[in-house]
Amino acid sequence: MAIRDQLHDTSYWLEEVKQRCGCSSDGELARLLGVTKQAVSMQKAGKHEMSVKQAVKVSELLKCNPMEVICGVMFHQDVMERDFWTDIFQQTVTENDRRHYFKKV
């Protein structure tokens, strides 16, 4: 799998949290993340990206490396800096991190 395929966008991360934490609605997801339901809706629609603080909260809930979430979000947000975020991802997210946290069960 190519590195770029592992750099997930905000919508992906929100759905991961919703699924893994058993949220039954976007409102419940928003409460869990400490943001408004409108913020979640806009993020899912691709109109806004999550903040770094929210990305760290997502990583805590998913028990994954915060840089995995941050790099993915920034990769999709800042297309002019994609190479930068790919390099940071490679430097900060080890193979062990990827296997441990995102292994398909």
N, CA, C and O atoms as a GROMACS GRO file, in nm:
protein
  420
    1MET      N    1   0.085  -0.118   0.000
    1MET     CA    2   0.000   0.000   0.000
    1MET      C    3   0.089   0.124   0.000
    1MET      O    4   0.183   0.134   0.079
    2ALA      N    5   0.060   0.218  -0.088
    2ALA     CA    6   0.136   0.341  -0.098
    2ALA      C    7   0.110   0.430   0.023
    2ALA      O    8   0.002   0.427   0.082
    3ILE      N    9   0.211   0.509   0.060
    3ILE     CA   10   0.199   0.600   0.174
    3ILE      C   11   0.078   0.691   0.155
    3ILE      O   12   0.002   0.713   0.249
    4ARG      N   13   0.058   0.743   0.036
    4ARG     CA   14  -0.053   0.836   0.012
    4ARG      C   15  -0.189   0.772   0.039
    4ARG      O   16  -0.284   0.841   0.074
    5ASP      N   17  -0.197   0.641   0.022
    5ASP     CA   18  -0.323   0.571   0.050
    5ASP      C   19  -0.350   0.560   0.199
    5ASP      O   20  -0.462   0.529   0.240
    6GLN      N   21  -0.247   0.584   0.281
    6GLN     CA   22  -0.261   0.575   0.426
    6GLN      C   23  -0.288   0.712   0.490
    6GLN      O   24  -0.311   0.721   0.610
    7LEU      N   25  -0.283   0.816   0.409
    7LEU     CA   26  -0.308   0.952   0.458
    7LEU      C   27  -0.457   0.982   0.439
    7LEU      O   28  -0.501   1.022   0.332
    8HIS      N   29  -0.533   0.961   0.545
    8HIS     CA   30  -0.678   0.972   0.538
    8HIS      C   31  -0.726   1.113   0.569
    8HIS      O   32  -0.663   1.188   0.644
    9ASP      N   33  -0.840   1.147   0.510
    9ASP     CA   34  -0.897   1.281   0.528
    9ASP      C   35  -0.985   1.288   0.654
    9ASP      O   36  -1.007   1.187   0.721
   10THR      N   37  -1.033   1.406   0.683
   10THR     CA   38  -1.114   1.431   0.802
   10THR      C   39  -1.237   1.341   0.807
   10THR      O   40  -1.267   1.285   0.912
   11SER      N   41  -1.306   1.327   0.697
   11SER     CA   42  -1.428   1.246   0.693
   11SER      C   43  -1.398   1.102   0.734
   11SER      O   44  -1.474   1.041   0.810
   12TYR      N   45  -1.288   1.048   0.685
   12TYR     CA   46  -1.249   0.912   0.721
   12TYR      C   47  -1.231   0.900   0.872
   12TYR      O   48  -1.283   0.807   0.935
   13TRP      N   49  -1.156   0.994   0.931
   13TRP     CA   50  -1.128   0.988   1.075
   13TRP      C   51  -1.255   1.001   1.157
   13TRP      O   52  -1.271   0.934   1.259
   14LEU      N   53  -1.346   1.088   1.114
   14LEU     CA   54  -1.472   1.103   1.186
   14LEU      C   55  -1.553   0.973   1.183
   14LEU      O   56  -1.610   0.933   1.284
   15GLU      N   57  -1.557   0.909   1.069
   15GLU     CA   58  -1.630   0.783   1.058
   15GLU      C   59  -1.565   0.673   1.142
   15GLU      O   60  -1.634   0.590   1.200
   16GLU      N   61  -1.431   0.672   1.149
   16GLU     CA   62  -1.361   0.575   1.232
   16GLU      C   63  -1.399   0.592   1.379
   16GLU      O   64  -1.428   0.494   1.448
   17VAL      N   65  -1.400   0.716   1.426
   17VAL     CA   66  -1.436   0.742   1.565
   17VAL      C   67  -1.582   0.701   1.588
   17VAL      O   68  -1.614   0.635   1.687
   18LYS      N   69  -1.668   0.741   1.497
   18LYS     CA   70  -1.811   0.711   1.512
   18LYS      C   71  -1.832   0.559   1.523
   18LYS      O   72  -1.907   0.513   1.609
   19GLN      N   73  -1.767   0.485   1.436
   19GLN     CA   74  -1.783   0.340   1.434
   19GLN      C   75  -1.719   0.275   1.557
   19GLN      O   76  -1.784   0.198   1.627
   20ARG      N   77  -1.595   0.306   1.583
   20ARG     CA   78  -1.522   0.240   1.692
   20ARG      C   79  -1.573   0.277   1.831
   20ARG      O   80  -1.564   0.198   1.924
   21CYS      N   81  -1.626   0.397   1.845
   21CYS     CA   82  -1.676   0.441   1.976
   21CYS      C   83  -1.826   0.419   1.990
   21CYS      O   84  -1.884   0.453   2.093
   22GLY      N   85  -1.888   0.362   1.888
   22GLY     CA   86  -2.029   0.327   1.895
   22GLY      C   87  -2.124   0.446   1.899
   22GLY      O   88  -2.230   0.438   1.961
   23CYS      N   89  -2.087   0.554   1.833
   23CYS     CA   90  -2.176   0.671   1.828
   23CYS      C   91  -2.291   0.641   1.732
   23CYS      O   92  -2.270   0.594   1.620
   24SER      N   93  -2.411   0.668   1.777
   24SER     CA   94  -2.528   0.638   1.695
   24SER      C   95  -2.571   0.756   1.608
   24SER      O   96  -2.658   0.742   1.521
   25SER      N   97  -2.511   0.874   1.631
   25SER     CA   98  -2.548   0.992   1.552
   25SER      C   99  -2.430   1.087   1.544
   25SER      O  100  -2.333   1.076   1.620
   26ASP      N  101  -2.440   1.183   1.451
   26ASP     CA  102  -2.336   1.285   1.441
   26ASP      C  103  -2.337   1.375   1.564
   26ASP      O  104  -2.232   1.428   1.604
   27GLY      N  105  -2.453   1.393   1.625
   27GLY     CA  106  -2.462   1.472   1.748
   27GLY      C  107  -2.383   1.407   1.861
   27GLY      O  108  -2.313   1.475   1.936
   28GLU      N  109  -2.395   1.276   1.872
   28GLU     CA  110  -2.320   1.202   1.974
   28GLU      C  111  -2.170   1.209   1.945
   28GLU      O  112  -2.090   1.225   2.037
   29LEU      N  113  -2.134   1.198   1.819
   29LEU     CA  114  -1.993   1.211   1.778
   29LEU      C  115  -1.941   1.349   1.814
   29LEU      O  116  -1.830   1.362   1.867
   30ALA      N  117  -2.018   1.452   1.785
   30ALA     CA  118  -1.978   1.589   1.815
   30ALA      C  119  -1.955   1.608   1.964
   30ALA      O  120  -1.855   1.669   2.004
   31ARG      N  121  -2.044   1.557   2.047
   31ARG     CA  122  -2.028   1.568   2.193
   31ARG      C  123  -1.900   1.498   2.239
   31ARG      O  124  -1.827   1.549   2.323
   32LEU      N  125  -1.875   1.381   2.183
   32LEU     CA  126  -1.755   1.305   2.218
   32LEU      C  127  -1.628   1.382   2.183
   32LEU      O  128  -1.529   1.377   2.257
   33LEU      N  129  -1.631   1.454   2.070
   33LEU     CA  130  -1.514   1.530   2.024
   33LEU      C  131  -1.507   1.671   2.082
   33LEU      O  132  -1.405   1.739   2.068
   34GLY      N  133  -1.614   1.714   2.146
   34GLY     CA  134  -1.616   1.848   2.204
   34GLY      C  135  -1.633   1.959   2.102
   34GLY      O  136  -1.582   2.070   2.120
   35VAL      N  137  -1.706   1.927   1.994
   35VAL     CA  138  -1.736   2.027   1.890
   35VAL      C  139  -1.886   2.027   1.867
   35VAL      O  140  -1.958   1.945   1.924
   36THR      N  141  -1.933   2.119   1.784
   36THR     CA  142  -2.076   2.125   1.755
   36THR      C  143  -2.113   2.023   1.648
   36THR      O  144  -2.028   1.976   1.572
   37LYS      N  145  -2.241   1.990   1.643
   37LYS     CA  146  -2.290   1.900   1.538
   37LYS      C  147  -2.270   1.964   1.401
   37LYS      O  148  -2.239   1.896   1.303
   38GLN      N  149  -2.286   2.096   1.395
   38GLN     CA  150  -2.265   2.168   1.269
   38GLN      C  151  -2.120   2.154   1.223
   38GLN      O  152  -2.094   2.137   1.103
   39ALA      N  153  -2.025   2.159   1.317
   39ALA     CA  154  -1.883   2.143   1.281
   39ALA      C  155  -1.860   2.005   1.221
   39ALA      O  156  -1.791   1.992   1.120
   40VAL      N  157  -1.917   1.902   1.283
   40VAL     CA  158  -1.902   1.766   1.230
   40VAL      C  159  -1.964   1.757   1.091
   40VAL      O  160  -1.904   1.698   1.001
   41SER      N  161  -2.081   1.813   1.072
   41SER     CA  162  -2.148   1.809   0.942
   41SER      C  163  -2.064   1.877   0.835
   41SER      O  164  -2.049   1.825   0.724
   42MET      N  165  -2.009   1.993   0.867
   42MET     CA  166  -1.927   2.066   0.770
   42MET      C  167  -1.796   1.992   0.740
   42MET      O  168  -1.748   1.992   0.627
   43GLN      N  169  -1.741   1.929   0.841
   43GLN     CA  170  -1.618   1.851   0.821
   43GLN      C  171  -1.645   1.729   0.734
   43GLN      O  172  -1.566   1.697   0.645
   44LYS      N  173  -1.755   1.660   0.760
   44LYS     CA  174  -1.789   1.543   0.679
   44LYS      C  175  -1.816   1.582   0.534
   44LYS      O  176  -1.787   1.504   0.442
   45ALA      N  177  -1.872   1.699   0.513
   45ALA     CA  178  -1.902   1.747   0.378
   45ALA      C  179  -1.780   1.801   0.306
   45ALA      O  180  -1.787   1.835   0.188
   46GLY      N  181  -1.667   1.809   0.376
   46GLY     CA  182  -1.544   1.860   0.315
   46GLY      C  183  -1.536   2.011   0.310
   46GLY      O  184  -1.451   2.065   0.239
   47LYS      N  185  -1.622   2.079   0.384
   47LYS     CA  186  -1.621   2.226   0.383
   47LYS      C  187  -1.523   2.283   0.484
   47LYS      O  188  -1.478   2.397   0.470
   48HIS      N  189  -1.489   2.205   0.585
   48HIS     CA  190  -1.391   2.244   0.686
   48HIS      C  191  -1.311   2.122   0.727
   48HIS      O  192  -1.361   2.010   0.721
   49GLU      N  193  -1.188   2.145   0.767
   49GLU     CA  194  -1.104   2.038   0.820
   49GLU      C  195  -1.104   2.046   0.972
   49GLU      O  196  -1.133   2.151   1.029
   50MET      N  197  -1.071   1.936   1.036
   50MET     CA  198  -1.061   1.940   1.181
   50MET      C  199  -0.936   2.015   1.222
   50MET      O  200  -0.838   2.021   1.148
   51SER      N  201  -0.940   2.072   1.340
   51SER     CA  202  -0.824   2.142   1.395
   51SER      C  203  -0.722   2.040   1.445
   51SER      O  204  -0.752   1.922   1.458
   52VAL      N  205  -0.602   2.087   1.471
   52VAL     CA  206  -0.498   2.000   1.526
   52VAL      C  207  -0.544   1.947   1.662
   52VAL      O  208  -0.523   1.829   1.693
   53LYS      N  209  -0.606   2.031   1.743
   53LYS     CA  210  -0.655   1.988   1.874
   53LYS      C  211  -0.758   1.875   1.857
   53LYS      O  212  -0.754   1.777   1.931
   54GLN      N  213  -0.848   1.889   1.763
   54GLN     CA  214  -0.948   1.785   1.738
   54GLN      C  215  -0.880   1.659   1.685
   54GLN      O  216  -0.920   1.548   1.721
   55ALA      N  217  -0.778   1.675   1.601
   55ALA     CA  218  -0.705   1.559   1.548
   55ALA      C  219  -0.639   1.481   1.661
   55ALA      O  220  -0.637   1.358   1.659
   56VAL      N  221  -0.585   1.551   1.759
   56VAL     CA  222  -0.524   1.484   1.874
   56VAL      C  223  -0.630   1.410   1.954
   56VAL      O  224  -0.606   1.298   2.000
   57LYS      N  225  -0.747   1.470   1.972
   57LYS     CA  226  -0.857   1.405   2.042
   57LYS      C  227  -0.898   1.277   1.968
   57LYS      O  228  -0.921   1.174   2.030
   58VAL      N  229  -0.907   1.285   1.836
   58VAL     CA  230  -0.940   1.168   1.755
   58VAL      C  231  -0.836   1.058   1.778
   58VAL      O  232  -0.872   0.942   1.796
   59SER      N  233  -0.709   1.094   1.776
   59SER     CA  234  -0.604   0.994   1.796
   59SER      C  235  -0.611   0.931   1.935
   59SER      O  236  -0.585   0.812   1.950
   60GLU      N  237  -0.647   1.010   2.035
   60GLU     CA  238  -0.664   0.954   2.170
   60GLU      C  239  -0.777   0.853   2.173
   60GLU      O  240  -0.764   0.745   2.231
   61LEU      N  241  -0.889   0.887   2.109
   61LEU     CA  242  -1.004   0.796   2.107
   61LEU      C  243  -0.974   0.667   2.031
   61LEU      O  244  -1.022   0.560   2.067
   62LEU      N  245  -0.894   0.679   1.924
   62LEU     CA  246  -0.861   0.564   1.842
   62LEU      C  247  -0.734   0.493   1.888
   62LEU      O  248  -0.697   0.389   1.834
   63LYS      N  249  -0.667   0.552   1.987
   63LYS     CA  250  -0.543   0.497   2.040
   63LYS      C  251  -0.439   0.478   1.929
   63LYS      O  252  -0.379   0.372   1.914
   64CYS      N  253  -0.420   0.585   1.853
   64CYS     CA  254  -0.322   0.582   1.746
   64CYS      C  255  -0.227   0.701   1.758
   64CYS      O  256  -0.250   0.793   1.837
   65ASN      N  257  -0.122   0.698   1.682
   65ASN     CA  258  -0.023   0.805   1.678
   65ASN      C  259  -0.091   0.934   1.630
   65ASN      O  260  -0.149   0.935   1.522
   66PRO      N  261  -0.085   1.043   1.708
   66PRO     CA  262  -0.150   1.168   1.667
   66PRO      C  263  -0.102   1.219   1.531
   66PRO      O  264  -0.179   1.280   1.457
   67MET      N  265   0.024   1.192   1.498
   67MET     CA  266   0.076   1.240   1.370
   67MET      C  267   0.011   1.168   1.252
   67MET      O  268   0.009   1.222   1.141
   68GLU      N  269  -0.041   1.049   1.274
   68GLU     CA  270  -0.110   0.979   1.166
   68GLU      C  271  -0.236   1.056   1.125
   68GLU      O  272  -0.265   1.070   1.006
   69VAL      N  273  -0.308   1.106   1.224
   69VAL     CA  274  -0.429   1.183   1.197
   69VAL      C  275  -0.393   1.321   1.142
   69VAL      O  276  -0.448   1.364   1.040
   70ILE      N  277  -0.300   1.390   1.209
   70ILE     CA  278  -0.262   1.526   1.168
   70ILE      C  279  -0.208   1.526   1.026
   70ILE      O  280  -0.248   1.610   0.944
   71CYS      N  281  -0.118   1.434   0.995
   71CYS     CA  282  -0.060   1.431   0.860
   71CYS      C  283  -0.165   1.403   0.754
   71CYS      O  284  -0.163   1.463   0.647
   72GLY      N  285  -0.258   1.312   0.783
   72GLY     CA  286  -0.364   1.282   0.687
   72GLY      C  287  -0.452   1.402   0.661
   72GLY      O  288  -0.482   1.435   0.546
   73VAL      N  289  -0.494   1.466   0.769
   73VAL     CA  290  -0.581   1.583   0.755
   73VAL      C  291  -0.510   1.694   0.678
   73VAL      O  292  -0.567   1.752   0.585
   74MET      N  293  -0.387   1.722   0.714
   74MET     CA  294  -0.311   1.830   0.647
   74MET      C  295  -0.279   1.794   0.503
   74MET      O  296  -0.279   1.882   0.417
   75PHE      N  297  -0.252   1.669   0.475
   75PHE     CA  298  -0.225   1.624   0.338
   75PHE      C  299  -0.343   1.658   0.247
   75PHE      O  300  -0.324   1.703   0.134
   76HIS      N  301  -0.463   1.638   0.295
   76HIS     CA  302  -0.583   1.666   0.215
   76HIS      C  303  -0.623   1.813   0.216
   76HIS      O  304  -0.689   1.861   0.124
   77GLN      N  305  -0.583   1.883   0.320
   77GLN     CA  306  -0.619   2.025   0.332
   77GLN      C  307  -0.527   2.114   0.249
   77GLN      O  308  -0.572   2.212   0.190
   78ASP      N  309  -0.400   2.081   0.246
   78ASP     CA  310  -0.299   2.169   0.186
   78ASP      C  311  -0.231   2.098   0.068
   78ASP      O  312  -0.123   2.043   0.083
   79VAL      N  313  -0.296   2.101  -0.048
   79VAL     CA  314  -0.247   2.026  -0.164
   79VAL      C  315  -0.110   2.072  -0.212
   79VAL      O  316  -0.037   1.993  -0.273
   80MET      N  317  -0.074   2.197  -0.186
   80MET     CA  318   0.058   2.246  -0.227
   80MET      C  319   0.170   2.189  -0.140
   80MET      O  320   0.287   2.195  -0.178
   81GLU      N  321   0.136   2.136  -0.025
   81GLU     CA  322   0.236   2.083   0.069
   81GLU      C  323   0.224   1.932   0.089
   81GLU      O  324   0.268   1.880   0.192
   82ARG      N  325   0.166   1.863  -0.006
   82ARG     CA  326   0.146   1.719   0.010
   82ARG      C  327   0.276   1.642   0.028
   82ARG      O  328   0.281   1.548   0.108
   83ASP      N  329   0.380   1.679  -0.044
   83ASP     CA  330   0.508   1.610  -0.028
   83ASP      C  331   0.562   1.628   0.114
   83ASP      O  332   0.617   1.534   0.172
   84PHE      N  333   0.546   1.748   0.168
   84PHE     CA  334   0.590   1.775   0.304
   84PHE      C  335   0.519   1.683   0.403
   84PHE      O  336   0.584   1.620   0.487
   85TRP      N  337   0.385   1.675   0.393
   85TRP     CA  338   0.308   1.594   0.487
   85TRP      C  339   0.334   1.446   0.468
   85TRP      O  340   0.328   1.369   0.565
   86THR      N  341   0.362   1.403   0.346
   86THR     CA  342   0.400   1.263   0.320
   86THR      C  343   0.532   1.232   0.390
   86THR      O  344   0.546   1.128   0.454
   87ASP      N  345   0.630   1.323   0.378
   87ASP     CA  346   0.760   1.304   0.444
   87ASP      C  347   0.746   1.300   0.596
   87ASP      O  348   0.807   1.216   0.661
   88ILE      N  349   0.667   1.391   0.652
   88ILE     CA  350   0.646   1.393   0.797
   88ILE      C  351   0.580   1.263   0.842
   88ILE      O  352   0.617   1.207   0.945
   89PHE      N  353   0.483   1.216   0.767
   89PHE     CA  354   0.417   1.090   0.798
   89PHE      C  355   0.518   0.976   0.803
   89PHE      O  356   0.519   0.897   0.896
   90GLN      N  357   0.603   0.969   0.702
   90GLN     CA  358   0.703   0.862   0.696
   90GLN      C  359   0.800   0.871   0.814
   90GLN      O  360   0.843   0.768   0.866
   91GLN      N  361   0.834   0.990   0.857
   91GLN     CA  362   0.929   1.008   0.965
   91GLN      C  363   0.869   0.984   1.103
   91GLN      O  364   0.941   0.946   1.196
   92THR      N  365   0.740   1.006   1.119
   92THR     CA  366   0.681   1.003   1.253
   92THR      C  367   0.586   0.887   1.280
   92THR      O  368   0.553   0.860   1.396
   93VAL      N  369   0.543   0.820   1.176
   93VAL     CA  370   0.450   0.708   1.195
   93VAL      C  371   0.521   0.581   1.148
   93VAL      O  372   0.544   0.563   1.028
   94THR      N  373   0.555   0.496   1.241
   94THR     CA  374   0.632   0.376   1.207
   94THR      C  375   0.542   0.267   1.152
   94THR      O  376   0.420   0.271   1.167
   95GLU      N  377   0.604   0.169   1.089
   95GLU     CA  378   0.530   0.052   1.041
   95GLU      C  379   0.457  -0.014   1.157
   95GLU      O  380   0.343  -0.059   1.141
   96ASN      N  381   0.520  -0.021   1.272
   96ASN     CA  382   0.457  -0.082   1.389
   96ASN      C  383   0.329  -0.007   1.425
   96ASN      O  384   0.228  -0.070   1.458
   97ASP      N  385   0.330   0.126   1.420
   97ASP     CA  386   0.210   0.204   1.449
   97ASP      C  387   0.098   0.166   1.355
   97ASP      O  388  -0.015   0.143   1.399
   98ARG      N  389   0.127   0.159   1.227
   98ARG     CA  390   0.023   0.129   1.128
   98ARG      C  391  -0.033  -0.011   1.147
   98ARG      O  392  -0.155  -0.029   1.140
   99ARG      N  393   0.053  -0.109   1.169
   99ARG     CA  394   0.005  -0.247   1.186
   99ARG      C  395  -0.076  -0.262   1.314
   99ARG      O  396  -0.182  -0.326   1.313
  100HIS      N  397  -0.029  -0.204   1.422
  100HIS     CA  398  -0.094  -0.221   1.551
  100HIS      C  399  -0.231  -0.154   1.555
  100HIS      O  400  -0.327  -0.215   1.603
  101TYR      N  401  -0.242  -0.035   1.506
  101TYR     CA  402  -0.368   0.040   1.525
  101TYR      C  403  -0.470   0.018   1.416
  101TYR      O  404  -0.589   0.038   1.439
  102PHE      N  405  -0.427  -0.021   1.298
  102PHE     CA  406  -0.523  -0.029   1.189
  102PHE      C  407  -0.529  -0.168   1.127
  102PHE      O  408  -0.564  -0.183   1.010
  103LYS      N  409  -0.495  -0.269   1.205
  103LYS     CA  410  -0.506  -0.406   1.159
  103LYS      C  411  -0.654  -0.442   1.146
  103LYS      O  412  -0.734  -0.414   1.235
  104LYS      N  413  -0.688  -0.503   1.035
  104LYS     CA  414  -0.826  -0.545   1.012
  104LYS      C  415  -0.852  -0.672   1.092
  104LYS      O  416  -0.775  -0.768   1.085
  105VAL      N  417  -0.959  -0.670   1.168
  105VAL     CA  418  -0.994  -0.786   1.252
  105VAL      C  419  -1.102  -0.866   1.186
  105VAL      O  420  -1.146  -0.968   1.240
   0.00000   0.00000   0.00000
